[in-house]
Amino acid sequence: MNLPKVITDLVKAQENKNSVAFADCFTENATVFDERKAHTGKEQIKGWMEQTTKEYNMVMKPISFKGNNEAGVFTTEVSGTFPGSPILFNYNVQFKGGLIRSLEITD
């Protein structure tokens, strides 16, 4: 599967449970929308990643990516300690300068 480099880096950071590397995939003022909450800026995104990884022990399995260097939809199977696991999620992403400027997680 041909993924943008920043998405490959995001998946690797998630696998390694490395919240700093995960947050480094985002622009300084990026926003992540998950579970009806917005997390804006690298520090909030880092904290969100640490909390959700600890709470749900998540593992991401890439399924597909459709898009270009401006925006796309990254579909992934996420498993962990949450009801209904595993679940397919769409990561609706917008890019800027090779980094993620917006990520909205939907099912």
N, C-alpha and C positions, 0 to 999 in steps of 0.2 A: 504494500500500500504506500502511495506517495503522499506523505504528510509534510506540511510546512515545517521547517526546522524548529520554530518556536513551539509547535504542538508536540513534536518529538521530545523536545527538552522538557515540556510540561509533564508529559507522561513519565519520563525518566525521573523527574523530581518527585512525582507522586509515588512511583515505585520505591524510591529510596527514602520516602517520608522526609524529604529535605525541604522544609518550608522556605528557607532563604532562596534556594535555587528555583523553587516554584514561583515565588513572588518576583524573582528577577525576569520571569517570562512576560511581565506586564510593564506597561508604561508607568511613570510616576503617579499619574492621576487616573489610572485605570479603575474600572468598576466591575465587580462581579455581582450578578444577581442570582441568588439561590434561596429557595424556600421563602419567597416573598420578602427577602431582605437584601439590601445593597451594602456592599463592602467596597469602599473607595480608598484608593492609594495602596502602595505596596505594604505598609505596616498592617492595615486592616486585612488585606488579602492574605498576608502571612499568618495572621492570627486566626482567620477563618479556616485556612488550610490545616493549621495545627489542631484546632478544635474539632473539625469534622473528621480528620484522620484518627484522632484519639477516640472520639465518640463512636465512630462507625467502622473503624479498621478497614477503610476502603481500599479496593484494588480496581484499577482501570484496565480494561481490555479494548484497545482501539478496534472499531468496526469499519468506519469509512470516513472520508472527508470529501465534501463537495464545496468548491469555492475557488477563490483566487487569492492574490496577495493583498486584497483589501478587506474581504469578508468571506465567511463560509460557515458551514455546519459540520462539526466534528461529532460523529456518533460513536458512543462508547458503551460497553457493557460494564456496569459498576456493581461490584459485589462487596458485601460487608455485613456487619451486624445490625441490619435494619430490616424492617418488615418488607417482604416481597423480593428480597435479594435472590438473584441478581436482577437488575433493572437496566433497560436501555435508556440512556439519556442523550439528548442533543445538546451539545455545547455550541451555541450560536455566538460566533466570535467576529470581532472587528479588529483589524490590524492597523498599526501605525509604526512605520520605521522598523519593521521586522519583529515588533513586539505586539502583545495583545493589549488593546485599549478598552475593550469591552467583552465580557463573557456573560451570557445568560444561559442558565441551565434549565432545560425543559424536558418533559418526558413525552 
